[in-house]
C-alpha cells in the first residue's frame, strides 16, 4: 500500500457513513401538520485540529558525495614512499619539502583543492655538519650534548673505537679523529682523542641512521664532537686512508627554518583529518609518522565529502609548529572535530604501550573506543607518556574537539630503527578500519 492510499482512506470511509445515515436517496422527509416542531440546537462547529508537522532532523554538517572502501595496500605503499624513497625528513629540509609535495600530489589526485602553506619557525635544534674538501656537499651530523659549538678543520684520521691503545698507534695531533661507535662511552672516546691532540671528533653510528648522545656533565671536552650516520662509514674510511682534510661543525642552538603545511580542502572546513609528515633527524620515521600521513591520504581518497579537510603538518617533531601555525592563520572555531593520526602501524605490546585514543578524557576518545569495541578490537582511551604530545593539542587549545589515534609501539621511535621493516601492514589495517568507521559515524551526524 502506498503512502497516497493510506492518506485518503479515512475520507472514503466518512463518505460511506454519511450516505447510510440519509437513507441513501434524495426523497424529501414528510412532517405531520399536527406536530409542533421541536427546536433543535445548532451544533457549534468543532475547532479544527491543527495538523502537526513532524519535526524535521537538523541538516547534516557534511555533504557526502562518495564513499568507497579503504585499501590498506595503497596506504602501505604511501608509507613506504615516505619512509624509504624519501626517507629522513627533518623540519625545514629539502627532504621535508619533497614529502610535502608527495602528499600534495596524492590529495590532488583524490579531488581536493590543495595548498602548501609555508610558515617560518624557530626552535632549538642542531645544524652540525661534516664536510670534506672538494668532495661534494656536507654530510648531516648531530653534535653530542656537552660538545663545544665550533668549527675545526684537519686531516681525517681513523682511530678505531677510541681506546687509549688506539691513540697510541696513530697520530691525531692537529687532526680530526674518526671513531666507531660502541663499547667505550662517548665521553671516554672524546677525552682520549683530546688528550692525543685531536682538534675534533667524528663518531660513526653502528646503525645506518643518525644518533643522539651525550658526553655527560663536566666532561672537560673543549673540542667539537659530532656523530654521523652509519651509512657514511665506508666513504669516511676512504677519506681517512687518503688523508683528506675535513671540516667538522658543531652547531646547536636556535634554528630558523621554513616549513609548510599541506592543506587539502573540500569546501568550507567543518571537520579535519591531520597527521604530521616530518621526522626526526635520527631515522626515516616509518611509524612516526609516515604511517599516520599514509592513513589520512587513504581516508581522503575514500571520502569525497564537502566540508571535510585534510592537513599534513610540518615541523611537528620540533614542537607542534605546523599545527600551531595553522590554527593561528585560520578560524577553526566552527570545526566539529579533528581526528589526528600519529604512529598507527606498530601496535605496542608492552605495558602502557598499546593502541589508544588520546586524550583519555575526551568524548571523542570514548566514541573511538566504542567503535573499536563494536569491531572487535580492544582500543581504549589513554594518554601519551609524560612530556610527549601531538598536533591534536593545538586544535584542542583552539576549542575544537580533537583526539590523536595512536598505535603505541614506541620501541624504535626517534631512532634509526623506525623503518619500514619494523612496522606491520596488519596493524595499519586495524587502525585504518577503526578510523574509517569512526569518521563515518561523525560525518553522519547533524550539524551544529
C-alpha positions as CSV (number, residue, x, y, z in Angstrom):
1,X,0.0,0.0,0.0
2,X,1.4,3.4,-0.9
3,X,1.5,6.4,1.3
4,X,-1.0,8.0,-1.1
5,X,-3.7,5.3,-0.5
6,X,-3.3,5.5,3.3
7,X,-3.8,9.2,3.3
8,X,-7.2,9.1,1.5
9,X,-8.7,6.0,3.2
10,X,-10.3,7.9,6.2
11,X,-12.1,10.3,3.8
12,X,-13.6,7.5,1.8
13,X,-15.0,5.8,4.9
14,X,-16.5,9.1,6.1
15,X,-18.4,9.4,2.9
16,X,-19.9,5.9,3.1
17,X,-21.1,6.5,6.7
18,X,-22.8,9.8,5.6
19,X,-24.7,8.0,2.9
20,X,-26.0,5.3,5.3
21,X,-27.4,7.9,7.7
22,X,-29.6,9.7,5.0
23,X,-31.3,6.6,3.6
24,X,-29.2,6.6,0.6
25,X,-31.7,8.5,-1.8
26,X,-33.0,12.1,-2.4
27,X,-36.7,11.7,-1.2
28,X,-37.7,14.7,1.0
29,X,-38.8,13.9,4.6
30,X,-42.6,14.3,5.4
31,X,-43.7,16.3,8.6
32,X,-47.2,15.8,10.2
33,X,-49.1,19.2,10.4
34,X,-50.2,18.4,14.0
35,X,-46.8,18.1,15.1
36,X,-45.2,21.0,16.8
37,X,-41.8,21.5,15.6
38,X,-39.2,21.0,18.2
39,X,-36.3,23.4,18.4
40,X,-33.1,21.8,17.5
41,X,-29.9,23.2,18.8
42,X,-27.5,24.0,16.1
43,X,-24.2,22.3,16.9
44,X,-21.2,24.5,17.3
45,X,-18.6,23.6,14.7
46,X,-15.7,21.9,16.4
47,X,-12.5,23.8,16.3
48,X,-10.2,22.5,13.6
49,X,-7.4,20.4,14.9
50,X,-4.1,21.8,13.5
51,X,-2.2,19.2,11.5
52,X,1.1,18.5,13.4
53,X,4.2,18.7,11.1
54,X,6.7,16.1,12.1
55,X,9.9,17.6,13.5
56,X,12.5,17.6,10.7
57,X,16.0,16.4,11.6
58,X,18.7,19.0,11.5
59,X,20.6,19.0,8.3
60,X,23.9,17.1,8.2
61,X,27.1,19.2,8.6
62,X,28.7,17.3,5.7
63,X,27.5,16.6,2.2
64,X,28.7,13.1,1.4
65,X,29.4,12.9,-2.3
66,X,31.0,9.4,-2.5
67,X,32.3,6.8,-0.1
68,X,34.5,3.9,-1.1
69,X,36.3,1.1,0.8
70,X,39.8,1.9,2.0
71,X,42.7,-0.1,0.8
72,X,45.5,-0.9,3.3
73,X,47.9,-1.9,0.5
74,X,47.6,1.5,-1.0
75,X,48.2,3.1,2.4
76,X,51.2,0.9,3.0
77,X,52.7,2.0,-0.3
78,X,52.3,5.7,0.7
79,X,54.1,4.9,3.9
80,X,56.8,3.1,2.0
81,X,57.4,6.1,-0.3
82,X,57.7,8.5,2.6
83,X,59.9,6.3,4.8
84,X,62.0,4.6,2.1
85,X,62.0,6.5,-1.1
86,X,62.2,9.9,0.6
87,X,63.5,8.8,4.0
88,X,64.6,11.1,6.8
89,X,62.5,14.3,6.7
90,X,63.5,16.8,9.4
91,X,61.8,20.2,9.6
92,X,62.9,22.8,7.1
93,X,64.9,20.4,5.0
94,X,64.7,19.7,1.2
95,X,63.5,16.1,2.2
96,X,60.7,17.5,4.2
97,X,59.6,19.6,1.3
98,X,59.8,16.6,-1.1
99,X,57.5,14.7,1.3
100,X,55.1,17.7,1.4
101,X,54.9,17.7,-2.4
102,X,54.3,14.0,-2.5
103,X,51.4,14.3,0.0
104,X,50.0,17.3,-2.0
105,X,50.0,15.2,-5.3
106,X,48.1,12.4,-3.6
107,X,45.4,14.8,-2.2
108,X,45.0,16.5,-5.6
109,X,44.5,13.1,-7.3
110,X,41.8,12.4,-4.6
111,X,39.9,15.6,-5.8
112,X,41.0,18.1,-3.1
113,X,41.9,21.7,-3.6
114,X,45.5,21.7,-2.2
115,X,47.8,24.4,-1.0
116,X,51.2,24.3,0.6
117,X,51.0,26.9,3.3
118,X,54.6,27.9,4.3
119,X,55.5,29.2,7.7
120,X,58.6,30.4,9.4
121,X,59.6,28.9,12.8
122,X,62.4,29.0,15.2
123,X,63.4,26.2,17.6
124,X,66.4,24.9,19.4
125,X,68.0,22.5,17.0
126,X,71.1,21.1,15.5
127,X,72.7,22.1,12.2
128,X,76.0,20.3,12.7
129,X,77.8,19.1,9.6
130,X,80.9,17.3,8.3
131,X,82.4,18.5,5.0
132,X,85.3,17.1,3.0
133,X,87.4,19.5,1.0
134,X,86.5,19.1,-2.7
135,X,84.2,16.0,-2.0
136,X,80.7,17.4,-2.6
137,X,78.0,18.6,-0.2
138,X,78.3,18.5,3.6
139,X,77.1,15.4,5.5
140,X,74.4,16.0,8.1
141,X,75.7,15.4,11.6
142,X,74.5,15.8,15.2
143,X,76.6,17.3,18.0
144,X,76.7,15.2,21.1
145,X,75.3,17.0,24.2
146,X,78.2,18.6,26.0
147,X,80.2,19.2,22.8
148,X,81.6,22.6,22.3
149,X,80.0,24.6,19.5
150,X,82.5,25.5,16.9
151,X,84.4,24.5,13.7
152,X,87.6,22.6,13.2
153,X,89.5,21.6,10.0
154,X,92.2,19.0,9.7
155,X,93.2,15.6,8.2
156,X,90.7,12.8,8.9
157,X,92.5,10.0,10.9
158,X,90.9,6.8,11.8
159,X,91.4,5.6,15.4
160,X,89.1,2.6,15.9
161,X,86.8,2.7,18.9
162,X,88.8,5.5,20.6
163,X,90.5,3.5,23.3
164,X,93.8,4.7,24.8
165,X,95.6,1.9,22.9
166,X,94.1,3.0,19.6
167,X,95.5,6.5,20.0
168,X,99.0,5.2,20.7
169,X,99.0,3.6,17.3
170,X,98.0,6.7,15.2
171,X,98.9,10.3,15.2
172,X,95.9,12.6,15.6
173,X,97.7,15.7,16.7
174,X,96.0,18.6,15.0
175,X,93.7,16.2,13.1
176,X,90.1,15.1,13.2
177,X,89.7,11.7,14.9
178,X,87.3,9.3,13.1
179,X,85.9,6.8,15.7
180,X,83.5,3.9,15.6
181,X,80.5,3.9,18.0
182,X,80.4,1.1,20.6
183,X,81.9,-0.5,23.8
184,X,83.5,2.7,25.1
185,X,81.3,5.6,26.4
186,X,81.2,8.7,24.3
187,X,82.8,10.8,27.0
188,X,85.8,8.5,27.2
189,X,86.3,8.5,23.4
190,X,86.3,12.3,23.3
191,X,88.5,12.7,26.3
192,X,91.1,10.3,24.9
193,X,91.0,12.0,21.4
194,X,91.5,15.4,23.0
195,X,94.5,14.1,25.1
196,X,96.1,12.8,22.0
197,X,95.9,16.3,20.4
198,X,92.8,15.9,18.1
199,X,91.0,19.2,17.4
200,X,87.7,17.5,16.6
201,X,86.0,14.1,16.8
202,X,83.6,12.3,14.4
203,X,81.8,9.2,15.8
204,X,80.2,6.9,13.2
205,X,77.0,5.2,14.2
206,X,76.7,1.4,14.4
207,X,73.3,1.6,12.6
208,X,72.6,3.2,9.2
209,X,71.0,6.4,10.6
210,X,72.0,9.2,12.9
211,X,72.0,9.0,16.6
212,X,71.8,11.2,19.7
213,X,74.2,11.0,22.6
214,X,75.8,12.9,25.4
215,X,79.3,13.5,26.8
216,X,77.8,14.0,30.3
217,X,78.3,16.9,32.6
218,X,81.8,18.2,33.4
219,X,83.4,16.0,30.7
220,X,86.2,18.6,30.3
221,X,85.9,18.2,26.5
222,X,86.6,21.5,24.7
223,X,86.6,20.4,21.1
224,X,83.7,19.8,18.7
225,X,82.3,16.2,18.9
226,X,79.8,15.1,16.3
227,X,78.0,11.9,15.3
228,X,77.2,10.8,11.7
229,X,75.1,8.1,10.2
230,X,76.4,4.6,9.8
231,X,75.7,4.7,6.1
232,X,78.6,7.1,5.7
233,X,81.2,4.7,7.3
234,X,82.9,3.4,4.1
235,X,83.1,6.8,2.5
236,X,84.7,8.3,5.6
237,X,87.2,5.5,5.9
238,X,88.2,6.1,2.3
239,X,88.7,9.8,3.1
240,X,90.8,8.9,6.1
241,X,93.0,6.5,4.1
242,X,93.6,9.3,1.6
243,X,94.4,11.8,4.4
244,X,91.7,14.1,3.2
245,X,91.1,17.4,5.0
246,X,87.7,17.7,6.5
247,X,85.8,20.3,8.4
248,X,83.6,19.5,11.4
249,X,81.0,22.0,12.6
250,X,79.1,21.5,15.9
251,X,76.2,24.0,15.9
252,X,73.5,23.5,18.5
253,X,71.2,26.5,19.2
254,X,68.2,28.5,17.9
255,X,67.5,27.4,14.3
256,X,65.2,29.3,12.0
257,X,63.6,27.3,9.2
258,X,60.8,27.4,6.6
259,X,58.4,24.5,6.7
260,X,55.0,24.0,5.3
261,X,51.6,22.5,6.0
262,X,49.8,20.6,3.2
263,X,46.2,21.6,3.3
264,X,43.5,19.8,1.2
265,X,40.1,21.4,1.2
266,X,36.7,20.2,0.0
267,X,34.6,23.3,0.6
268,X,34.4,25.1,3.9
269,X,36.2,23.1,6.6
270,X,33.8,21.6,9.3
271,X,35.9,18.6,10.2
272,X,39.6,17.9,9.9
273,X,41.9,14.9,9.4
274,X,45.5,15.5,10.4
275,X,48.9,13.9,10.7
276,X,52.5,15.2,10.7
277,X,54.8,14.1,7.9
278,X,58.2,15.3,9.2
279,X,60.6,13.0,11.0
280,X,63.4,13.4,13.5
281,X,67.0,13.5,12.0
282,X,67.8,10.1,13.5
283,X,65.8,7.9,11.3
284,X,63.2,7.7,8.5
285,X,60.2,7.7,10.8
286,X,58.1,4.9,9.3
287,X,55.8,4.6,12.3
288,X,56.4,8.2,13.4
289,X,54.9,9.4,11.3
290,X,54.8,8.1,7.7
291,X,52.1,5.8,8.9
292,X,49.7,8.5,10.1
293,X,50.3,10.5,6.9
294,X,49.6,7.5,4.8
295,X,46.4,6.8,6.7
296,X,45.0,10.3,6.2
297,X,45.8,10.1,2.5
298,X,43.8,6.9,2.2
299,X,40.9,8.4,4.2
300,X,41.0,11.4,1.8
301,X,40.8,9.1,-1.2
302,X,37.9,7.1,0.1
303,X,35.8,10.0,1.5
304,X,34.6,12.6,-1.0
305,X,32.8,14.8,1.5
306,X,32.1,18.5,1.3
307,X,33.3,20.1,4.5
308,X,36.0,17.5,5.2
309,X,39.5,18.9,5.0
310,X,42.9,17.2,5.4
311,X,46.1,18.7,6.8
312,X,49.6,17.2,6.8
313,X,51.5,19.2,9.4
314,X,55.2,20.2,9.0
315,X,57.7,20.7,11.8
316,X,55.8,18.7,14.4
317,X,58.9,17.0,15.8
318,X,60.4,20.2,16.9
319,X,57.4,21.5,18.8
320,X,54.0,21.2,17.1
321,X,54.9,24.2,15.0
322,X,52.8,23.2,11.9
323,X,49.5,22.8,13.7
324,X,50.0,25.9,15.7
325,X,50.8,27.9,12.5
326,X,47.5,26.6,11.0
327,X,45.2,27.5,13.9
328,X,46.9,30.9,14.2
329,X,46.3,31.6,10.5
330,X,42.7,30.2,10.2
331,X,39.5,30.4,12.2
332,X,38.7,26.9,13.2
333,X,36.1,27.8,15.8
334,X,33.2,26.2,13.7
335,X,35.0,22.9,13.3
336,X,33.2,19.9,14.8
337,X,36.3,17.7,15.1
338,X,39.9,16.9,14.4
339,X,41.0,13.3,14.0
340,X,44.8,13.3,14.2
341,X,46.9,10.2,13.5
342,X,50.4,9.8,15.0
343,X,52.0,6.4,14.8
344,X,49.4,3.9,13.5
345,X,51.4,0.9,12.1
346,X,53.0,-0.8,15.1
347,X,50.6,-1.8,17.9
348,X,52.6,-1.8,21.2
349,X,52.7,-5.0,23.2
350,X,54.4,-3.7,26.3
351,X,52.6,-2.5,29.4
352,X,51.2,1.0,28.9
353,X,52.2,1.0,25.2
354,X,49.1,-0.4,23.4
355,X,46.9,1.3,20.8
356,X,44.8,4.1,22.3
357,X,42.7,7.3,21.6
358,X,44.3,10.3,23.2
359,X,43.5,12.2,25.4
360,X,41.8,9.8,27.8
361,X,39.3,12.4,29.0
362,X,37.9,13.5,25.6
363,X,34.4,12.4,24.5
364,X,35.8,11.6,21.1
365,X,38.2,9.1,22.7
366,X,35.2,7.4,24.3
367,X,33.4,7.2,21.0
368,X,36.5,5.8,19.3
369,X,36.8,3.1,21.9
370,X,33.1,2.2,21.4
371,X,33.7,1.9,17.6
372,X,36.7,-0.3,18.2
373,X,34.8,-2.5,20.6
374,X,32.0,-2.9,18.1
375,X,34.5,-4.0,15.5
376,X,36.1,-6.5,18.0
377,X,39.2,-4.6,18.9
378,X,40.3,-3.5,22.4
379,X,41.5,0.0,21.8
380,X,40.8,2.3,24.7
381,X,41.2,6.0,25.8
382,X,44.6,6.8,27.1
383,X,47.5,9.3,27.1
384,X,51.0,9.8,25.8
385,X,53.9,9.3,28.1
386,X,54.7,12.3,30.2
387,X,56.3,15.1,28.1
388,X,55.0,13.8,24.8
389,X,52.3,15.4,22.7
390,X,50.9,15.6,19.1
391,X,49.0,18.0,16.9
392,X,45.6,17.5,18.4
393,X,46.8,19.7,21.3
394,X,46.8,22.8,19.0
395,X,43.2,22.3,17.9
396,X,42.1,21.4,21.4
397,X,43.5,24.7,22.7
398,X,41.5,26.5,20.0
399,X,38.3,24.9,21.2
400,X,37.9,22.1,18.7
401,X,37.0,18.6,19.9
402,X,40.2,16.7,18.9
403,X,42.0,13.4,19.5
404,X,45.0,11.5,18.3
405,X,44.7,7.9,17.1
406,X,47.8,6.2,18.3
407,X,49.1,2.6,17.9
408,X,51.8,2.7,20.5
409,X,54.8,0.6,19.5
410,X,57.3,3.1,20.6
411,X,60.4,0.9,20.9
412,X,62.1,2.4,17.9
413,X,60.7,5.9,17.5
414,X,63.2,8.7,17.2
415,X,65.9,6.1,16.2
416,X,67.4,4.8,13.0
417,X,65.4,1.6,13.6
418,X,62.0,3.2,12.9
419,X,62.0,1.8,9.4
420,X,59.6,0.1,7.1
421,X,60.9,-3.2,8.5
422,X,59.7,-2.5,12.0
423,X,56.1,-1.6,11.1
424,X,53.3,-4.0,10.2
425,X,50.7,-4.0,7.5
426,X,48.2,-5.9,9.7
427,X,48.4,-3.2,12.4
428,X,48.0,-0.4,9.9
429,X,44.9,-2.3,8.6
430,X,43.3,-2.4,12.1
431,X,43.8,1.3,12.7
432,X,42.5,2.1,9.2
433,X,39.4,0.1,9.7
434,X,38.6,1.6,13.1
435,X,39.3,5.2,11.9
436,X,37.1,4.7,8.8
437,X,34.2,3.6,11.0
438,X,34.7,6.5,13.5
439,X,34.9,9.1,10.7
440,X,31.8,7.8,9.0
441,X,29.9,8.0,12.3
442,X,30.9,11.6,12.7
443,X,30.1,12.5,9.2
444,X,26.5,11.2,9.5
445,X,25.7,13.4,12.5
446,X,23.6,16.6,12.1
447,X,25.4,19.9,12.0
448,X,25.6,22.3,14.9
